[in-house]
Amino acid sequence: MHRLLLLSLLLLGALVSPVSFALGLDGHDPVAYFTDNKAVSGSSAYEAEFRGEKYRFSSAANRDAFAANPEKYFPQYGGFCAWAVAQGTLAPGNATVFKVVDGKLYLNVDRDVASRWERDIPGFIRAGDANWPGLRK
């Protein structure tokens, strides 16, 4: 009887425990970078999952646009700092320090690094694109 009760409790816990997803872009709306050219906080009312992360959106329309083509809105280099990737290393991207270039979202770790990256965006993108396959997990 004790074993049956324990098994029932374990199964019940598995049924009511939600799957935990990391919050992508620190909860900022991935589509808003393109439509509003700024980091806009998303709402838990509008969420979608992609590549093991949960993304939040400021509207149902933005969530639906993302769901239709998530690769279009997903940050380059997996959300890592674009300047660091160009240097051959990984650093976390900051969701509020970004630039959209040729329809792609790039993040940087902070504003100082972003100002360095902006001095030669095409060159750093070429270097980042070359380095990324070796840095990707």
N, C-alpha and C positions, 0 to 999 in steps of 0.2 A: 504494500500500500504506500509506504514512504517513497519508494522508488518511482511509483506511478505519479505521485504528487509532485515530486521533483521534476520529472520529465514534463509534466503538464505545465509547470511554472516556467521551465526553460523554453518550451514551445511558445507559450503565451508571450514571453519576453521577446522572442524572435519575431513574433507577428506584430507586436506593437512598437518595437524599436525601429525608428526610421533609419534609412541608410544615410550615413553622414557624408556630405560632399563638401569639399573646400569651396570657399566663396571666391570665385574668379573676379579679377580686377577690383578687389576690395569692395565689391558691391556696386561698382559703377556700371552704368548702362553701356555695353559695348557699341551699340548702334549710335548713341548720342555723340560719340567722338566724330562720327562722319556727318551726322545731320545738324548738330549744334556747334561743332568744333570746340567742345568743352567737356570736361569730366562731370557727368550728371549722376547723382546718386540714384540707384534703382530702388525699387520697392519689392518687398517680399510678396506682394500681391501678383507680381508678374515675374515669374522665374522660368528658366529652362536649364537643362543640364547638357554639358558638352565636354567630352574628354575627361570625365571624372570630376568636373567642377560644376558648381551651381552659379548661374549668372542671373543677375537681377536687371530689370528694365524699368524705365520710367513710364512706360505705357504698354498696352497690349499690342499695339501696332509695331512697336520696336521689338517686342518679344517674338512676334510672328515673323518679322523680317529676318531676325537672327535664326529662327528655327528653319526658315526656308533656305538659308545659305550661311551657316555659321563660319565657314572658312573665310568668307569675305570680311567678317568683323573681328575675327580672332587675331590677337596681337602677334606680330612677327617675333620669331625666336622664342616662342612659347611664353611671351610676356617678360622675358629677361631683358635687362638693360641693353639697348642696341649698341651703345658705345663700348660697353664691356665685351660684348660678343665680337665686335670689330677688333678688339685687342686680344682676342683669343681666350677669354675667360668668362665666367658667369657671375652676374650680380643681379639681385632682384630688381625688377622694374617697379617703378612707382606709378600707380594708376592715374595720378594727377599731373605727371610730368610726361607729356606725350607730344607726338607730331604725326599727322597723317600725311604720308608722302606717296604720290602716285596710287592712291586708293588703298594704302596699307597703313596699319597702325603700328607705330614704334613707341616703346616706352624707354625712359631713362631712369636711373636711380635717384637723381636729384637735379636741381636747376643748374648747378655748376657744371655737372657732367653734360647736361643737355646743351649748354652753351658751347662746350668743346665739340660735341657731336654736330652741332649746326654749322660749324666752320667748314665742314666738307661732307655734307650729307651723302652725296652720291658715292664718294670714295669710301666712307664708312659703311654704307649699305653693301657695296661690292665686297669689302673685307668681311663684313658680318655674314653675308651669304656664303662666302668661301669657308669661313670658320665654323658656321653653325652645324653642318653635318658631323663634324668631329666632336662637338661639344654636347650635342643632343644625347640624352640618356637612352 
